[in-house]
Amino acid sequence: MSEPRLVTTAELARALGLAPRTIQKYRQDGILTPDLESAGGHARWNIERVRDELRRIAAERREDR
């Protein structure tokens, strides 16, 4: 099985229909963690993993209502 393709924050945001600043805020708040961080601090993301994580978070929030 091949390694998943990792994308930039901008590419992730586009794929999820979010603003890059939203992804950055989620990262800053500890909601999302990148799959890889470059030596320069640039995040790389697995789109499917993040999508699954956001679905899980949304489901938990619905249950808490």
All heavy atoms as TSV, in Angstrom:
chain	resi	resn	atom	element	x	y	z
A	1	MET	N	N	0.844	-1.180	0.000
A	1	MET	CA	C	0.000	0.000	0.000
A	1	MET	C	C	0.891	1.246	0.000
A	1	MET	O	O	1.845	1.336	0.751
A	1	MET	CB	C	-0.893	-0.034	1.244
A	1	MET	CG	C	-1.867	1.089	1.301
A	1	MET	SD	S	-2.805	1.026	2.825
A	1	MET	CE	C	-4.423	0.913	2.157
A	2	SER	N	N	0.550	2.213	-0.808
A	2	SER	CA	C	1.372	3.416	-0.920
A	2	SER	C	C	1.020	4.412	0.183
A	2	SER	O	O	-0.063	4.380	0.761
A	2	SER	CB	C	1.186	4.055	-2.288
A	2	SER	OG	O	-0.129	4.520	-2.419
A	3	GLU	N	N	1.946	5.289	0.440
A	3	GLU	CA	C	1.748	6.338	1.435
A	3	GLU	C	C	0.682	7.311	0.936
A	3	GLU	O	O	0.615	7.603	-0.254
A	3	GLU	CB	C	3.060	7.112	1.650
A	3	GLU	CG	C	4.131	6.320	2.365
A	3	GLU	CD	C	3.787	6.068	3.818
A	3	GLU	OE1	O	3.311	6.996	4.503
A	3	GLU	OE2	O	3.989	4.930	4.264
A	4	PRO	N	N	-0.151	7.833	1.843
A	4	PRO	CA	C	-1.146	8.820	1.403
A	4	PRO	C	C	-0.449	10.095	0.943
A	4	PRO	O	O	0.616	10.443	1.435
A	4	PRO	CB	C	-1.979	9.083	2.662
A	4	PRO	CG	C	-1.146	8.620	3.799
A	4	PRO	CD	C	-0.214	7.574	3.267
A	5	ARG	N	N	-1.065	10.769	0.008
A	5	ARG	CA	C	-0.526	12.034	-0.486
A	5	ARG	C	C	-0.791	13.115	0.546
A	5	ARG	O	O	-1.917	13.265	1.029
A	5	ARG	CB	C	-1.210	12.380	-1.808
A	5	ARG	CG	C	-0.734	13.669	-2.444
A	5	ARG	CD	C	-1.394	13.813	-3.815
A	5	ARG	NE	N	-1.238	15.081	-4.438
A	5	ARG	CZ	C	-1.794	16.233	-4.073
A	5	ARG	NH1	N	-2.548	16.281	-3.002
A	5	ARG	NH2	N	-1.621	17.330	-4.761
A	6	LEU	N	N	0.237	13.832	0.890
A	6	LEU	CA	C	0.106	14.928	1.841
A	6	LEU	C	C	0.031	16.247	1.081
A	6	LEU	O	O	0.745	16.447	0.108
A	6	LEU	CB	C	1.284	14.939	2.820
A	6	LEU	CG	C	1.445	13.676	3.664
A	6	LEU	CD1	C	2.651	13.804	4.577
A	6	LEU	CD2	C	0.190	13.369	4.464
A	7	VAL	N	N	-0.853	17.126	1.545
A	7	VAL	CA	C	-1.109	18.386	0.854
A	7	VAL	C	C	-0.819	19.565	1.774
A	7	VAL	O	O	-0.742	19.428	2.990
A	7	VAL	CB	C	-2.567	18.452	0.342
A	7	VAL	CG1	C	-2.850	17.336	-0.648
A	7	VAL	CG2	C	-3.559	18.418	1.497
A	8	THR	N	N	-0.710	20.729	1.188
A	8	THR	CA	C	-0.499	21.964	1.955
A	8	THR	C	C	-1.797	22.369	2.655
A	8	THR	O	O	-2.878	21.850	2.346
A	8	THR	CB	C	-0.061	23.115	1.033
A	8	THR	OG1	O	-1.157	23.417	0.150
A	8	THR	CG2	C	1.193	22.771	0.249
A	9	THR	N	N	-1.700	23.319	3.537
A	9	THR	CA	C	-2.880	23.835	4.224
A	9	THR	C	C	-3.862	24.437	3.223
A	9	THR	O	O	-5.071	24.225	3.339
A	9	THR	CB	C	-2.462	24.883	5.285
A	9	THR	OG1	O	-1.606	24.231	6.241
A	9	THR	CG2	C	-3.670	25.478	5.986
A	10	ALA	N	N	-3.361	25.167	2.243
A	10	ALA	CA	C	-4.242	25.762	1.233
A	10	ALA	C	C	-4.972	24.688	0.436
A	10	ALA	O	O	-6.181	24.805	0.174
A	10	ALA	CB	C	-3.447	26.665	0.298
A	11	GLU	N	N	-4.263	23.626	0.049
A	11	GLU	CA	C	-4.895	22.530	-0.692
A	11	GLU	C	C	-5.936	21.815	0.165
A	11	GLU	O	O	-7.009	21.451	-0.317
A	11	GLU	CB	C	-3.846	21.531	-1.175
A	11	GLU	CG	C	-2.951	22.065	-2.270
A	11	GLU	CD	C	-1.791	21.136	-2.572
A	11	GLU	OE1	O	-1.077	20.721	-1.625
A	11	GLU	OE2	O	-1.602	20.821	-3.761
A	12	LEU	N	N	-5.614	21.605	1.435
A	12	LEU	CA	C	-6.566	20.968	2.353
A	12	LEU	C	C	-7.821	21.823	2.482
A	12	LEU	O	O	-8.940	21.300	2.387
A	12	LEU	CB	C	-5.919	20.776	3.727
A	12	LEU	CG	C	-6.834	20.221	4.812
A	12	LEU	CD1	C	-7.220	18.779	4.498
A	12	LEU	CD2	C	-6.175	20.323	6.175
A	13	ALA	N	N	-7.646	23.099	2.690
A	13	ALA	CA	C	-8.785	24.001	2.841
A	13	ALA	C	C	-9.682	23.953	1.604
A	13	ALA	O	O	-10.910	23.860	1.724
A	13	ALA	CB	C	-8.294	25.420	3.098
A	14	ARG	N	N	-9.070	24.000	0.426
A	14	ARG	CA	C	-9.842	23.925	-0.830
A	14	ARG	C	C	-10.627	22.623	-0.895
A	14	ARG	O	O	-11.806	22.618	-1.242
A	14	ARG	CB	C	-8.909	24.024	-2.033
A	14	ARG	CG	C	-8.996	25.321	-2.773
A	14	ARG	CD	C	-8.252	25.332	-4.099
A	14	ARG	NE	N	-6.939	24.709	-4.099
A	14	ARG	CZ	C	-5.803	25.284	-3.726
A	14	ARG	NH1	N	-5.810	26.531	-3.293
A	14	ARG	NH2	N	-4.663	24.648	-3.775
A	15	ALA	N	N	-9.986	21.510	-0.558
A	15	ALA	CA	C	-10.633	20.195	-0.639
A	15	ALA	C	C	-11.802	20.081	0.332
A	15	ALA	O	O	-12.779	19.380	0.053
A	15	ALA	CB	C	-9.614	19.098	-0.363
A	16	LEU	N	N	-11.707	20.779	1.464
A	16	LEU	CA	C	-12.754	20.698	2.482
A	16	LEU	C	C	-13.769	21.826	2.385
A	16	LEU	O	O	-14.754	21.841	3.120
A	16	LEU	CB	C	-12.122	20.706	3.875
A	16	LEU	CG	C	-11.185	19.550	4.203
A	16	LEU	CD1	C	-10.580	19.736	5.578
A	16	LEU	CD2	C	-11.894	18.217	4.087
A	17	GLY	N	N	-13.519	22.798	1.506
A	17	GLY	CA	C	-14.431	23.926	1.371
A	17	GLY	C	C	-14.343	24.892	2.539
A	17	GLY	O	O	-15.328	25.517	2.915
A	18	LEU	N	N	-13.152	24.985	3.126
A	18	LEU	CA	C	-12.911	25.880	4.253
A	18	LEU	C	C	-11.870	26.925	3.862
A	18	LEU	O	O	-11.143	26.743	2.896
A	18	LEU	CB	C	-12.387	25.093	5.464
A	18	LEU	CG	C	-13.299	24.020	6.030
A	18	LEU	CD1	C	-12.557	23.196	7.070
A	18	LEU	CD2	C	-14.546	24.653	6.635
A	19	ALA	N	N	-11.788	27.961	4.652
A	19	ALA	CA	C	-10.734	28.948	4.447
A	19	ALA	C	C	-9.438	28.435	5.069
A	19	ALA	O	O	-9.470	27.772	6.109
A	19	ALA	CB	C	-11.123	30.267	5.112
A	20	PRO	N	N	-8.294	28.725	4.443
A	20	PRO	CA	C	-7.021	28.314	5.040
A	20	PRO	C	C	-6.865	28.818	6.477
A	20	PRO	O	O	-6.315	28.117	7.326
A	20	PRO	CB	C	-5.971	28.935	4.120
A	20	PRO	CG	C	-6.657	29.049	2.795
A	20	PRO	CD	C	-8.099	29.355	3.130
A	21	ARG	N	N	-7.388	30.005	6.765
A	21	ARG	CA	C	-7.292	30.546	8.139
A	21	ARG	C	C	-8.061	29.682	9.131
A	21	ARG	O	O	-7.698	29.607	10.295
A	21	ARG	CB	C	-7.793	31.987	8.193
A	21	ARG	CG	C	-6.998	32.864	7.266
A	21	ARG	CD	C	-6.393	34.118	7.719
A	21	ARG	NE	N	-6.692	34.688	8.989
A	21	ARG	CZ	C	-5.750	35.055	9.847
A	21	ARG	NH1	N	-4.493	34.861	9.557
A	21	ARG	NH2	N	-6.075	35.630	10.971
A	22	THR	N	N	-9.129	29.043	8.674
A	22	THR	CA	C	-9.890	28.144	9.550
A	22	THR	C	C	-9.034	26.942	9.920
A	22	THR	O	O	-8.981	26.558	11.094
A	22	THR	CB	C	-11.191	27.688	8.866
A	22	THR	OG1	O	-11.972	28.843	8.553
A	22	THR	CG2	C	-11.981	26.739	9.737
A	23	ILE	N	N	-8.344	26.370	8.941
A	23	ILE	CA	C	-7.452	25.237	9.207
A	23	ILE	C	C	-6.345	25.684	10.162
A	23	ILE	O	O	-6.018	24.973	11.126
A	23	ILE	CB	C	-6.845	24.684	7.903
A	23	ILE	CG1	C	-7.946	24.222	6.924
A	23	ILE	CG2	C	-5.853	23.562	8.196
A	23	ILE	CD1	C	-8.788	23.087	7.407
A	24	GLN	N	N	-5.783	26.841	9.915
A	24	GLN	CA	C	-4.723	27.354	10.779
A	24	GLN	C	C	-5.231	27.554	12.205
A	24	GLN	O	O	-4.530	27.247	13.175
A	24	GLN	CB	C	-4.167	28.661	10.214
A	24	GLN	CG	C	-3.412	28.462	8.918
A	24	GLN	CD	C	-3.168	29.760	8.168
A	24	GLN	OE1	O	-3.714	30.801	8.489
A	24	GLN	NE2	N	-2.332	29.681	7.133
A	25	LYS	N	N	-6.446	28.051	12.354
A	25	LYS	CA	C	-7.039	28.252	13.680
A	25	LYS	C	C	-7.256	26.911	14.378
A	25	LYS	O	O	-6.949	26.765	15.562
A	25	LYS	CB	C	-8.349	29.019	13.534
A	25	LYS	CG	C	-9.120	29.214	14.802
A	25	LYS	CD	C	-8.527	30.315	15.649
A	25	LYS	CE	C	-9.476	30.649	16.799
A	25	LYS	NZ	N	-8.799	30.739	18.062
A	26	TYR	N	N	-7.783	25.933	13.649
A	26	TYR	CA	C	-7.978	24.600	14.226
A	26	TYR	C	C	-6.639	24.018	14.676
A	26	TYR	O	O	-6.551	23.378	15.722
A	26	TYR	CB	C	-8.612	23.653	13.208
A	26	TYR	CG	C	-10.079	23.904	12.903
A	26	TYR	CD1	C	-10.694	23.231	11.856
A	26	TYR	CD2	C	-10.856	24.797	13.639
A	26	TYR	CE1	C	-12.036	23.427	11.564
A	26	TYR	CE2	C	-12.202	25.001	13.339
A	26	TYR	CZ	C	-12.777	24.311	12.315
A	26	TYR	OH	O	-14.104	24.507	12.022
A	27	ARG	N	N	-5.614	24.243	13.897
A	27	ARG	CA	C	-4.278	23.765	14.262
A	27	ARG	C	C	-3.779	24.479	15.516
A	27	ARG	O	O	-3.299	23.845	16.454
A	27	ARG	CB	C	-3.316	23.983	13.095
A	27	ARG	CG	C	-1.920	23.498	13.369
A	27	ARG	CD	C	-1.017	23.796	12.195
A	27	ARG	NE	N	0.334	23.346	12.464
A	27	ARG	CZ	C	1.394	23.699	11.770
A	27	ARG	NH1	N	1.246	24.500	10.726
A	27	ARG	NH2	N	2.582	23.254	12.079
A	28	GLN	N	N	-3.910	25.792	15.545
A	28	GLN	CA	C	-3.474	26.595	16.686
A	28	GLN	C	C	-4.212	26.179	17.960
A	28	GLN	O	O	-3.628	26.129	19.040
A	28	GLN	CB	C	-3.729	28.068	16.394
A	28	GLN	CG	C	-3.355	29.006	17.506
A	28	GLN	CD	C	-3.697	30.455	17.164
A	28	GLN	OE1	O	-4.141	30.776	16.065
A	28	GLN	NE2	N	-3.502	31.328	18.118
A	29	ASP	N	N	-5.499	25.857	17.837
A	29	ASP	CA	C	-6.318	25.485	18.988
A	29	ASP	C	C	-6.153	24.012	19.384
A	29	ASP	O	O	-6.780	23.566	20.341
A	29	ASP	CB	C	-7.797	25.767	18.699
A	29	ASP	CG	C	-8.098	27.259	18.605
A	29	ASP	OD1	O	-7.223	28.077	18.974
A	29	ASP	OD2	O	-9.205	27.602	18.147
A	30	GLY	N	N	-5.367	23.263	18.610
A	30	GLY	CA	C	-5.142	21.859	18.928
A	30	GLY	C	C	-6.253	20.934	18.466
A	30	GLY	O	O	-6.289	19.762	18.847
A	31	ILE	N	N	-7.164	21.448	17.649
A	31	ILE	CA	C	-8.259	20.629	17.125
A	31	ILE	C	C	-7.739	19.675	16.058
A	31	ILE	O	O	-8.143	18.522	15.992
A	31	ILE	CB	C	-9.386	21.525	16.582
A	31	ILE	CG1	C	-9.986	22.336	17.742
A	31	ILE	CG2	C	-10.456	20.716	15.865
A	31	ILE	CD1	C	-10.918	23.452	17.314
A	32	LEU	N	N	-6.846	20.172	15.208
A	32	LEU	CA	C	-6.228	19.360	14.158
A	32	LEU	C	C	-4.714	19.412	14.307
A	32	LEU	O	O	-4.151	20.450	14.654
A	32	LEU	CB	C	-6.602	19.888	12.774
A	32	LEU	CG	C	-8.057	19.772	12.360
A	32	LEU	CD1	C	-8.261	20.429	10.991
A	32	LEU	CD2	C	-8.522	18.328	12.329
A	33	THR	N	N	-4.094	18.293	14.002
A	33	THR	CA	C	-2.638	18.192	14.018
A	33	THR	C	C	-2.189	17.736	12.635
A	33	THR	O	O	-2.736	16.752	12.112
A	33	THR	CB	C	-2.177	17.162	15.071
A	33	THR	OG1	O	-2.701	17.546	16.334
A	33	THR	CG2	C	-0.670	17.074	15.140
A	34	PRO	N	N	-1.215	18.400	12.042
A	34	PRO	CA	C	-0.759	17.978	10.710
A	34	PRO	C	C	-0.103	16.599	10.762
A	34	PRO	O	O	0.407	16.170	11.797
A	34	PRO	CB	C	0.239	19.057	10.307
A	34	PRO	CG	C	0.597	19.780	11.544
A	34	PRO	CD	C	-0.481	19.562	12.540
A	35	ASP	N	N	-0.126	15.928	9.633
A	35	ASP	CA	C	0.528	14.621	9.532
A	35	ASP	C	C	2.045	14.774	9.480
A	35	ASP	O	O	2.776	13.869	9.867
A	35	ASP	CB	C	0.032	13.882	8.275
A	35	ASP	CG	C	-1.426	13.528	8.410
A	35	ASP	OD1	O	-1.718	12.469	8.971
A	35	ASP	OD2	O	-2.286	14.341	7.998
A	36	LEU	N	N	2.482	15.916	9.007
A	36	LEU	CA	C	3.906	16.190	8.878
A	36	LEU	C	C	4.110	17.685	9.025
A	36	LEU	O	O	3.264	18.475	8.602
A	36	LEU	CB	C	4.401	15.739	7.492
A	36	LEU	CG	C	5.864	15.957	7.163
A	36	LEU	CD1	C	6.728	14.967	7.947
A	36	LEU	CD2	C	6.102	15.767	5.675
A	37	GLU	N	N	5.206	18.053	9.656
A	37	GLU	CA	C	5.564	19.465	9.753
A	37	GLU	C	C	7.000	19.606	9.280
A	37	GLU	O	O	7.893	18.918	9.783
A	37	GLU	CB	C	5.416	19.963	11.188
A	37	GLU	CG	C	5.568	21.456	11.303
A	37	GLU	CD	C	5.238	21.973	12.692
A	37	GLU	OE1	O	4.429	21.354	13.396
A	37	GLU	OE2	O	5.810	23.012	13.058
A	38	SER	N	N	7.216	20.489	8.312
A	38	SER	CA	C	8.556	20.688	7.770
A	38	SER	C	C	9.427	21.410	8.794
A	38	SER	O	O	8.926	21.976	9.768
A	38	SER	CB	C	8.495	21.499	6.474
A	38	SER	OG	O	8.189	22.853	6.774
A	39	ALA	N	N	10.713	21.406	8.557
A	39	ALA	CA	C	11.650	22.100	9.447
A	39	ALA	C	C	11.294	23.579	9.547
A	39	ALA	O	O	11.514	24.213	10.579
A	39	ALA	CB	C	13.073	21.924	8.943
A	40	GLY	N	N	10.697	24.126	8.507
A	40	GLY	CA	C	10.300	25.529	8.492
A	40	GLY	C	C	8.931	25.779	9.112
A	40	GLY	O	O	8.445	26.896	9.110
A	41	GLY	N	N	8.291	24.731	9.616
A	41	GLY	CA	C	6.999	24.879	10.267
A	41	GLY	C	C	5.786	24.782	9.362
A	41	GLY	O	O	4.673	25.066	9.779
A	42	HIS	N	N	6.000	24.364	8.108
A	42	HIS	CA	C	4.886	24.226	7.176
A	42	HIS	C	C	4.201	22.876	7.376
A	42	HIS	O	O	4.862	21.848	7.425
A	42	HIS	CB	C	5.359	24.349	5.728
A	42	HIS	CG	C	5.942	25.691	5.440
A	42	HIS	ND1	N	5.164	26.782	5.126
A	42	HIS	CD2	C	7.222	26.131	5.433
A	42	HIS	CE1	C	5.940	27.833	4.934
A	42	HIS	NE2	N	7.196	27.459	5.121
A	43	ALA	N	N	2.876	22.914	7.472
A	43	ALA	CA	C	2.095	21.704	7.711
A	43	ALA	C	C	1.794	20.985	6.408
A	43	ALA	O	O	1.599	21.612	5.364
A	43	ALA	CB	C	0.794	22.067	8.408
A	44	ARG	N	N	1.747	19.671	6.504
A	44	ARG	CA	C	1.298	18.815	5.404
A	44	ARG	C	C	0.231	17.897	5.973
A	44	ARG	O	O	0.365	17.378	7.081
A	44	ARG	CB	C	2.446	17.986	4.809
A	44	ARG	CG	C	3.528	18.838	4.157
A	44	ARG	CD	C	2.989	19.565	2.924
A	44	ARG	NE	N	3.984	20.380	2.269
A	44	ARG	CZ	C	4.150	21.686	2.462
A	44	ARG	NH1	N	3.384	22.327	3.313
A	44	ARG	NH2	N	5.069	22.360	1.823
A	45	TRP	N	N	-0.824	17.708	5.204
A	45	TRP	CA	C	-2.025	17.042	5.692
A	45	TRP	C	C	-2.469	15.905	4.791
A	45	TRP	O	O	-2.375	15.991	3.571
A	45	TRP	CB	C	-3.166	18.044	5.750
A	45	TRP	CG	C	-2.887	19.306	6.466
A	45	TRP	CD1	C	-2.327	20.450	5.940
A	45	TRP	CD2	C	-3.129	19.590	7.836
A	45	TRP	NE1	N	-2.237	21.417	6.923
A	45	TRP	CE2	C	-2.721	20.916	8.093
A	45	TRP	CE3	C	-3.670	18.847	8.891
A	45	TRP	CZ2	C	-2.835	21.506	9.345
A	45	TRP	CZ3	C	-3.784	19.450	10.125
A	45	TRP	CH2	C	-3.371	20.749	10.344
A	46	ASN	N	N	-3.054	14.876	5.402
A	46	ASN	CA	C	-3.729	13.803	4.691
A	46	ASN	C	C	-5.212	14.188	4.669
A	46	ASN	O	O	-5.861	14.236	5.726
A	46	ASN	CB	C	-3.528	12.477	5.431
A	46	ASN	CG	C	-4.318	11.333	4.843
A	46	ASN	OD1	O	-5.475	11.494	4.476
A	46	ASN	ND2	N	-3.700	10.189	4.767
A	47	ILE	N	N	-5.736	14.495	3.514
A	47	ILE	CA	C	-7.107	15.004	3.386
A	47	ILE	C	C	-8.119	14.049	4.010
A	47	ILE	O	O	-8.989	14.471	4.769
A	47	ILE	CB	C	-7.476	15.265	1.910
A	47	ILE	CG1	C	-6.615	16.394	1.353
A	47	ILE	CG2	C	-8.959	15.605	1.769
A	47	ILE	CD1	C	-6.748	16.600	-0.155
A	48	GLU	N	N	-8.028	12.770	3.721
A	48	GLU	CA	C	-9.015	11.812	4.223
A	48	GLU	C	C	-8.963	11.691	5.739
A	48	GLU	O	O	-9.999	11.597	6.400
A	48	GLU	CB	C	-8.849	10.445	3.557
A	48	GLU	CG	C	-9.240	10.442	2.097
A	48	GLU	CD	C	-10.642	11.021	1.858
A	48	GLU	OE1	O	-11.596	10.664	2.579
A	48	GLU	OE2	O	-10.790	11.853	0.944
A	49	ARG	N	N	-7.774	11.722	6.317
A	49	ARG	CA	C	-7.656	11.635	7.774
A	49	ARG	C	C	-8.292	12.855	8.432
A	49	ARG	O	O	-9.048	12.734	9.396
A	49	ARG	CB	C	-6.192	11.515	8.215
A	49	ARG	CG	C	-6.070	11.322	9.755
A	49	ARG	CD	C	-4.679	11.582	10.248
A	49	ARG	NE	N	-4.185	12.927	9.974
A	49	ARG	CZ	C	-4.514	14.013	10.697
A	49	ARG	NH1	N	-5.343	13.938	11.720
A	49	ARG	NH2	N	-4.001	15.197	10.390
A	50	VAL	N	N	-8.018	14.036	7.882
A	50	VAL	CA	C	-8.594	15.265	8.438
A	50	VAL	C	C	-10.107	15.258	8.265
A	50	VAL	O	O	-10.853	15.608	9.193
A	50	VAL	CB	C	-7.967	16.523	7.802
A	50	VAL	CG1	C	-8.693	17.783	8.247
A	50	VAL	CG2	C	-6.488	16.599	8.140
A	51	ARG	N	N	-10.580	14.839	7.112
A	51	ARG	CA	C	-12.030	14.772	6.863
A	51	ARG	C	C	-12.696	13.856	7.891
A	51	ARG	O	O	-13.711	14.212	8.500
A	51	ARG	CB	C	-12.287	14.285	5.435
A	51	ARG	CG	C	-13.738	14.343	5.025
A	51	ARG	CD	C	-13.903	13.975	3.571
A	51	ARG	NE	N	-13.608	15.152	2.762
A	51	ARG	CZ	C	-12.909	15.146	1.637
A	51	ARG	NH1	N	-12.401	14.029	1.173
A	51	ARG	NH2	N	-12.704	16.249	0.967
A	52	ASP	N	N	-12.095	12.693	8.132
A	52	ASP	CA	C	-12.624	11.752	9.128
A	52	ASP	C	C	-12.612	12.365	10.522
A	52	ASP	O	O	-13.562	12.203	11.289
A	52	ASP	CB	C	-11.828	10.447	9.127
A	52	ASP	CG	C	-12.051	9.615	7.880
A	52	ASP	OD1	O	-13.027	9.870	7.140
A	52	ASP	OD2	O	-11.236	8.698	7.647
A	53	GLU	N	N	-11.542	13.063	10.857
A	53	GLU	CA	C	-11.418	13.695	12.175
A	53	GLU	C	C	-12.484	14.774	12.357
A	53	GLU	O	O	-13.117	14.856	13.422
A	53	GLU	CB	C	-10.024	14.289	12.340
A	53	GLU	CG	C	-9.761	14.899	13.677
A	53	GLU	CD	C	-9.672	13.905	14.825
A	53	GLU	OE1	O	-9.616	12.684	14.572
A	53	GLU	OE2	O	-9.663	14.361	15.973
A	54	LEU	N	N	-12.707	15.596	11.350
A	54	LEU	CA	C	-13.731	16.638	11.449
A	54	LEU	C	C	-15.131	16.034	11.565
A	54	LEU	O	O	-15.979	16.550	12.304
A	54	LEU	CB	C	-13.649	17.590	10.260
A	54	LEU	CG	C	-12.407	18.486	10.234
A	54	LEU	CD1	C	-12.364	19.291	8.940
A	54	LEU	CD2	C	-12.346	19.398	11.454
A	55	ARG	N	N	-15.384	14.914	10.880
A	55	ARG	CA	C	-16.673	14.222	11.006
A	55	ARG	C	C	-16.863	13.706	12.427
A	55	ARG	O	O	-17.944	13.805	12.999
A	55	ARG	CB	C	-16.756	13.055	10.019
A	55	ARG	CG	C	-17.033	13.464	8.614
A	55	ARG	CD	C	-17.223	12.243	7.725
A	55	ARG	NE	N	-17.302	12.632	6.351
A	55	ARG	CZ	C	-16.589	12.091	5.368
A	55	ARG	NH1	N	-15.747	11.111	5.610
A	55	ARG	NH2	N	-16.730	12.516	4.140
A	56	ARG	N	N	-15.807	13.146	13.006
A	56	ARG	CA	C	-15.872	12.614	14.364
A	56	ARG	C	C	-16.168	13.746	15.353
A	56	ARG	O	O	-17.024	13.611	16.226
A	56	ARG	CB	C	-14.559	11.915	14.734
A	56	ARG	CG	C	-14.580	11.265	16.115
A	56	ARG	CD	C	-13.219	10.766	16.528
A	56	ARG	NE	N	-12.223	11.828	16.677
A	56	ARG	CZ	C	-12.193	12.706	17.689
A	56	ARG	NH1	N	-13.107	12.678	18.631
A	56	ARG	NH2	N	-11.248	13.625	17.755
A	57	ILE	N	N	-15.489	14.858	15.196
A	57	ILE	CA	C	-15.690	16.013	16.077
A	57	ILE	C	C	-17.124	16.526	15.947
A	57	ILE	O	O	-17.780	16.812	16.956
A	57	ILE	CB	C	-14.671	17.128	15.766
A	57	ILE	CG1	C	-13.270	16.675	16.165
A	57	ILE	CG2	C	-15.052	18.432	16.439
A	57	ILE	CD1	C	-12.143	17.554	15.618
A	58	ALA	N	N	-17.633	16.619	14.722
A	58	ALA	CA	C	-18.998	17.102	14.503
A	58	ALA	C	C	-20.007	16.145	15.143
A	58	ALA	O	O	-20.983	16.588	15.766
A	58	ALA	CB	C	-19.276	17.242	13.005
A	59	ALA	N	N	-19.772	14.843	15.035
A	59	ALA	CA	C	-20.674	13.846	15.628
A	59	ALA	C	C	-20.672	13.965	17.152
A	59	ALA	O	O	-21.718	13.904	17.791
A	59	ALA	CB	C	-20.280	12.446	15.198
A	60	GLU	N	N	-19.510	14.162	17.739
A	60	GLU	CA	C	-19.404	14.328	19.191
A	60	GLU	C	C	-20.160	15.563	19.650
A	60	GLU	O	O	-20.837	15.548	20.680
A	60	GLU	CB	C	-17.939	14.421	19.632
A	60	GLU	CG	C	-17.205	13.115	19.574
A	60	GLU	CD	C	-15.728	13.248	19.919
A	60	GLU	OE1	O	-15.248	14.371	20.210
A	60	GLU	OE2	O	-15.040	12.212	19.879
A	61	ARG	N	N	-20.048	16.638	18.887
A	61	ARG	CA	C	-20.744	17.882	19.250
A	61	ARG	C	C	-22.252	17.707	19.156
A	61	ARG	O	O	-23.002	18.243	19.976
A	61	ARG	CB	C	-20.272	19.033	18.376
A	61	ARG	CG	C	-18.871	19.471	18.728
A	61	ARG	CD	C	-18.423	20.660	17.938
A	61	ARG	NE	N	-17.084	21.044	18.358
A	61	ARG	CZ	C	-16.314	21.878	17.715
A	61	ARG	NH1	N	-16.738	22.454	16.608
A	61	ARG	NH2	N	-15.104	22.170	18.159
A	62	ARG	N	N	-22.714	16.959	18.160
A	62	ARG	CA	C	-24.158	16.691	18.040
A	62	ARG	C	C	-24.650	15.885	19.230
A	62	ARG	O	O	-25.734	16.124	19.743
A	62	ARG	CB	C	-24.457	15.958	16.740
A	62	ARG	CG	C	-24.470	16.854	15.519
A	62	ARG	CD	C	-25.044	16.152	14.295
A	62	ARG	NE	N	-24.299	14.968	13.915
A	62	ARG	CZ	C	-23.247	14.957	13.117
A	62	ARG	NH1	N	-22.789	16.083	12.585
A	62	ARG	NH2	N	-22.635	13.827	12.804
A	63	GLU	N	N	-23.836	14.920	19.681
A	63	GLU	CA	C	-24.220	14.078	20.825
A	63	GLU	C	C	-24.286	14.883	22.107
A	63	GLU	O	O	-25.063	14.556	23.005
A	63	GLU	CB	C	-23.220	12.930	20.990
A	63	GLU	CG	C	-23.302	11.900	19.901
A	63	GLU	CD	C	-22.170	10.872	19.983
A	63	GLU	OE1	O	-21.377	10.910	20.952
A	63	GLU	OE2	O	-22.091	10.030	19.086
A	64	ASP	N	N	-23.472	15.908	22.223
A	64	ASP	CA	C	-23.409	16.710	23.447
A	64	ASP	C	C	-24.592	17.677	23.584
A	64	ASP	O	O	-24.757	18.282	24.637
A	64	ASP	CB	C	-22.097	17.504	23.513
A	64	ASP	CG	C	-20.904	16.613	23.764
A	64	ASP	OD1	O	-21.090	15.461	24.204
A	64	ASP	OD2	O	-19.769	17.073	23.509
A	65	ARG	N	N	-25.354	17.845	22.553
A	65	ARG	CA	C	-26.461	18.810	22.600
A	65	ARG	C	C	-27.580	18.327	23.479
A	65	ARG	O	O	-27.939	17.325	23.751
A	65	ARG	CB	C	-27.022	19.061	21.200
A	65	ARG	CG	C	-26.078	19.886	20.377
A	65	ARG	CD	C	-26.719	20.212	19.075
A	65	ARG	NE	N	-25.737	20.787	18.196
A	65	ARG	CZ	C	-25.936	21.013	16.929
A	65	ARG	NH1	N	-27.090	20.707	16.380
A	65	ARG	NH2	N	-25.021	21.545	16.168
